[in-house]
Amino acid sequence: MSILIITFNLRCDSARQDGDNHFTKRLPLIVEAIVSGQPDVMCLQEVTPTMLAALTQALPNYAFYGHSRGGDYLQDEANPIAIRTDRLNLHALDTCWLSPAPRQPASRHAQQSSCPRILTWVRLLDKPSGMVFTVVNTHLDHVSHQAKATGLAQALQCAADHRAEHRCPVFLAGDFNFPPDNPLAAMWAASACPMVDLTAGSGATYHGFGQAESPAKIDYILADAGTAQAHEFTLTTWQKSRDNRYLSDHVALCIDWGS
């Protein structure tokens, strides 16, 4: 068994800010990387409706799950999870808001930026092996330390609930918007379902299209400790650029889940 799971902040389609690195100009490079790498599960962040439509059309072998963080479920950014339909079957899925009222659209914590934050999870069946596993994908607040803490706690509780109820491997991935030396990083080892960072050796993941003054690791893939100890995991990264154009302003982190 070998299952490839990636987390990838694609950078929203901001034409005025990104110039030659606007999403529409990066799309062929992104599709090329995905088709070449053939990830089985993709945890994506900052995906707008126009981006989702373009990706869905360009990648017919993938199904995309999860709605946007906006109040109407349609506008604004989403954290979709995409799966290879020839390899995986969907058992269940959900999207909720990181807030005191997770079922209230566009809800936020009191101490938070103006951006609502969400998590999306899927429970999947690997057809070749018959293994069931859960993947949780999120994008934590970029401003408020308190919102990061409460959002991460909610995501970790979601992972713990799945582990307890289904006794299956659980992964938590996404853009956490803080580096490994932040005190918040201690939360996953101390959670109800202790988790391990499978991407600890990745180096910086945010590079601002190669222009960041202080590149930093803010993207992660975690696994529950039992799964991390029982299986082999190999880490690789995607940071392709061509003609002064990058895949994104983030590096994609790729975990190969071996037997």
C-alpha positions in Angstrom: 0.0 0.0 0.0 1.2 3.5 -0.9 -1.1 6.5 -0.6 0.1 10.0 -1.4 -1.4 12.8 0.6 -0.5 16.5 0.0 -1.4 19.8 1.5 -1.1 22.8 -0.8 -2.1 26.4 -0.3 -2.8 27.5 -3.9 -2.9 31.2 -3.3 -6.2 32.8 -4.2 -6.7 34.3 -7.7 -5.6 37.9 -7.0 -4.7 39.3 -10.4 -3.9 42.9 -9.2 -1.5 41.7 -6.5 0.2 38.7 -8.2 0.9 39.8 -11.8 2.7 37.1 -13.6 2.0 34.7 -10.7 -1.8 35.2 -11.0 -3.6 31.8 -10.7 -4.7 31.6 -14.3 -1.1 31.9 -15.4 0.1 29.3 -12.8 -2.7 26.9 -13.6 -0.9 24.9 -16.3 2.1 24.4 -14.0 -0.1 23.3 -11.2 -2.0 20.8 -13.3 1.3 19.5 -14.7 2.6 18.9 -11.2 -0.6 17.1 -10.1 -0.8 14.9 -13.2 2.8 14.0 -12.8 2.8 13.4 -9.1 -0.6 11.7 -9.0 -1.5 12.4 -5.4 -4.3 10.4 -4.0 -5.6 13.0 -1.6 -5.1 16.7 -1.9 -5.8 19.1 0.9 -6.1 22.5 -0.7 -6.4 26.0 0.7 -7.4 29.5 -0.6 -9.5 28.0 -3.5 -12.0 30.4 -4.8 -15.1 29.4 -6.9 -13.4 30.3 -10.2 -10.3 28.3 -9.2 -12.4 25.3 -8.2 -14.1 25.4 -11.6 -10.8 25.5 -13.4 -9.3 22.7 -11.4 -12.4 20.5 -11.7 -12.3 20.9 -15.5 -8.6 20.3 -15.8 -8.5 17.3 -13.4 -11.4 15.0 -14.4 -9.9 12.0 -12.4 -10.4 13.9 -9.1 -13.5 14.7 -7.1 -13.5 17.9 -5.0 -15.4 18.0 -1.7 -16.1 21.0 0.6 -17.9 24.3 0.3 -16.6 27.9 0.8 -16.3 29.8 4.1 -18.8 32.5 3.0 -22.4 32.8 4.4 -24.0 31.5 1.1 -21.6 28.5 0.8 -20.7 29.6 -2.7 -18.5 32.7 -2.6 -15.2 33.3 -0.9 -12.4 30.8 -0.3 -12.7 27.1 0.4 -10.5 24.3 1.8 -11.6 21.5 -0.5 -10.2 18.0 -0.3 -9.7 16.3 -3.7 -9.5 12.6 -4.1 -8.5 10.2 -7.0 -11.8 8.5 -7.8 -10.1 5.5 -9.4 -8.3 4.8 -6.1 -10.6 6.0 -3.3 -14.3 5.9 -2.4 -16.0 8.6 -0.3 -17.7 7.3 2.9 -18.6 10.6 4.5 -17.7 14.3 4.5 -18.5 17.6 6.3 -17.5 21.2 6.4 -18.0 23.4 9.5 -16.9 26.8 10.7 -14.1 27.3 13.3 -16.2 29.3 15.7 -18.4 29.0 18.8 -21.3 28.1 16.4 -19.7 25.7 13.9 -23.0 25.3 12.0 -23.6 29.0 11.6 -22.4 30.1 8.1 -19.6 32.7 8.1 -19.4 32.6 11.9 -16.1 33.6 13.6 -14.5 33.9 17.0 -14.7 37.3 18.7 -10.9 37.6 18.5 -10.4 36.9 14.9 -9.6 38.6 11.5 -12.5 39.5 9.2 -12.1 36.1 7.5 -14.3 33.2 8.5 -12.3 30.0 8.9 -13.5 26.5 8.2 -12.4 22.8 8.3 -13.4 20.1 5.8 -13.1 16.4 6.5 -13.6 13.3 4.5 -13.7 9.6 5.4 -12.3 7.5 2.7 -12.0 3.9 1.6 -8.8 2.8 -0.2 -10.1 0.4 -2.8 -6.9 -1.7 -3.2 -6.3 -2.3 0.5 -9.8 -1.9 2.0 -8.4 0.5 4.6 -10.7 3.3 5.8 -9.1 6.6 6.9 -10.0 10.2 7.7 -8.4 13.4 6.4 -9.1 16.8 8.0 -8.1 20.0 6.1 -8.1 23.5 7.6 -6.6 27.0 7.2 -6.2 28.8 10.5 -6.5 32.5 11.1 -3.6 34.7 9.9 -3.9 37.5 12.5 -5.2 36.4 15.9 -3.1 34.1 18.1 -6.3 33.3 20.1 -8.2 32.4 16.9 -5.4 30.1 15.8 -5.5 28.4 19.2 -9.3 27.9 19.3 -9.4 26.9 15.6 -6.6 24.4 16.1 -8.3 23.0 19.2 -11.5 22.5 17.2 -9.6 20.7 14.4 -7.7 18.5 16.8 -11.0 17.6 18.5 -12.5 16.7 15.2 -9.5 14.4 14.5 -9.8 12.9 18.0 -13.6 12.2 17.6 -13.0 10.4 14.3 -10.2 8.3 15.8 -12.3 7.4 18.8 -15.5 6.6 16.9 -14.0 4.8 13.8 -10.7 3.4 15.1 -9.1 4.4 11.8 -6.0 6.4 10.8 -6.6 10.1 11.0 -4.6 12.9 9.3 -4.9 16.7 9.9 -3.4 18.9 7.3 -3.4 22.5 6.2 -2.0 26.0 6.5 -1.8 26.7 10.3 -0.2 30.2 9.9 2.4 29.7 12.6 5.9 28.1 12.7 7.0 25.0 14.6 8.6 27.0 17.4 5.3 28.7 18.2 3.9 27.4 21.6 0.7 26.4 19.7 2.7 23.6 18.1 2.7 21.8 21.5 -1.1 21.4 21.2 -1.2 18.4 18.9 1.0 16.2 21.0 -1.1 17.0 24.1 -4.5 16.6 22.4 -7.1 13.9 23.2 -5.7 12.1 20.1 -2.0 12.8 20.2 -0.7 13.6 16.8 2.7 13.7 15.1 4.0 16.2 12.5 5.0 14.1 9.5 6.4 17.1 7.7 8.9 18.2 10.5 11.8 18.2 8.0 10.2 20.2 5.3 11.9 23.6 5.9 10.1 26.8 5.0 6.8 26.4 3.2 5.7 30.0 2.7 8.0 31.9 0.3 5.9 34.6 -1.2 6.6 33.7 -4.8 10.3 33.7 -3.9 10.1 37.3 -2.5 9.4 36.7 1.2 12.0 38.4 3.5 11.5 35.7 6.1 10.3 32.4 4.6 8.6 30.2 7.2 7.2 26.7 7.7 3.5 27.2 8.3 2.0 24.2 6.5 1.7 20.8 8.1 0.4 17.2 7.7 -0.2 15.5 11.1 -1.1 11.9 11.7 -2.4 10.3 14.9 0.5 8.9 16.9 -0.6 5.2 16.5 -0.6 5.5 12.7 2.6 7.5 12.7 4.3 4.7 14.7 2.9 1.8 12.7 3.6 3.0 9.2 6.4 4.4 7.1 6.1 7.9 5.8 8.3 9.6 3.2 8.2 13.4 2.8 8.8 15.3 -0.5 8.0 18.8 -1.5 6.8 20.6 -4.7 8.3 24.0 -5.4 8.5 24.1 -9.1 9.0 27.4 -11.0 9.3 28.1 -14.7 9.7 31.4 -16.6 9.7 33.3 -13.2 6.4 31.7 -12.3 5.8 29.6 -9.3 3.3 26.9 -8.5 2.1 29.0 -5.6 3.5 31.3 -2.9 3.6 28.1 -0.7 5.4 24.9 -1.1 3.3 21.8 -1.4 4.0 19.1 1.2 3.7 15.5 0.1 3.5 12.5 2.3 3.9 9.0 0.9 2.1 6.7 3.3 3.7 3.3 2.9 2.8 -0.1 4.5 
